[in-house]
Structures are given as structure tokens and as C-alpha cells.
């Protein structure tokens, strides 16, 4: 097992310069890749706006007084029927 580890490490050390100089990673992103990523970012941004509006209205509904429950309670206390 130790000899196998030694052989693999020697091969990796010997081939590291060949792997580093392959030139495969020098290509930049093309125009279509940039447009695709931009389109995805636009979708996320445009979905974020209505989501925040719904979240804000949910918080407003949770933390505001309910006018119908208050008016119903006043009517039941005064003897009026709903």
C-alpha cells in the first residue's frame, strides 16, 4: 500500500507541470454563456420583487390589528346581531 502511494505521488509530482501547462483553462466565457447567466439573474431579480411585496403584506397582516374582529366584538357586546 505504501509503495502504491509513493508511485502515485511521484507520478503526480512529475506530471504536475504538464497538467498546469495544458492550456485548457485559458478560454474565456463566450457571449452565450454570459447572456444565459444574465438572463438567469434577471429571472431571480424579477421574482424577488413580488416575493418581497408578498412578504411585506404578510407581515403587515400579522402585526396589524384586525378591524373586522374588533368591530364584531363591539357588536356582540352591545347586543346587536352580526
C-alpha positions in Angstrom: 0.0 0.0 0.0 2.9 2.3 0.8 4.6 1.6 -2.5 1.4 2.4 -4.4 1.1 5.7 -2.5 4.7 6.5 -3.4 4.2 5.7 -7.0 1.1 7.8 -7.3 2.8 10.8 -5.5 5.8 10.5 -7.8 3.7 10.5 -10.9 1.7 13.5 -9.7 4.8 15.4 -9.0 6.3 14.5 -12.4 3.1 15.4 -14.3 2.1 18.5 -12.5 3.9 20.8 -14.9 2.3 19.1 -17.8 -1.1 19.4 -16.3 -0.5 23.1 -15.4 0.7 23.9 -18.9 -2.1 22.2 -20.8 -3.8 25.5 -21.7 -7.3 24.0 -21.4 -8.4 26.6 -18.8 -7.4 29.7 -20.8 -10.7 30.0 -22.7 -13.0 32.8 -21.5 -16.7 32.6 -21.3 -18.5 33.1 -24.6 -21.2 35.6 -25.3 -24.0 33.0 -25.0 -22.8 31.9 -21.6 -22.7 35.5 -20.4 -26.2 36.1 -21.8 -27.5 32.9 -20.2 -26.2 33.8 -16.8 -27.5 37.4 -17.1 -31.0 36.0 -18.1 -31.0 33.8 -15.0 -30.0 36.7 -12.8 -32.9 38.8 -14.3 -35.4 36.0 -13.6 -34.2 35.8 -10.0 -34.4 39.6 -9.6 -37.8 39.9 -11.1 -39.1 37.1 -8.9 -37.6 38.7 -5.8 -39.6 41.9 -6.2 -43.1 40.3 -6.0 -41.9 37.9 -3.3 -40.8 40.8 -1.1 -44.1 42.6 -1.7 -46.0 39.5 -0.6 -43.7 39.0 2.4 -44.3 42.7 3.4 -48.1 42.3 3.1 -47.9 39.1 5.1 -46.0 40.9 7.9 -48.4 43.8 7.7 -51.3 41.4 8.1 -49.7 39.6 11.0 -48.8 42.6 13.0 -51.7 44.9 12.3 -55.0 45.0 14.3 -57.8 43.2 12.6 -60.7 45.7 12.2 -63.3 43.1 11.5 -62.6 41.1 14.7 -62.7 44.3 16.7 -66.0 45.5 15.2 -67.5 42.1 15.6 -66.6 42.1 19.3 -68.1 45.5 19.8 -71.3 44.4 18.2 -71.6 41.3 20.2 -71.0 43.2 23.4 -73.6 45.9 22.6 -76.3 43.3 21.9 -76.5 43.7 18.2 -76.5 40.6 16.0 -73.9 40.2 13.3 
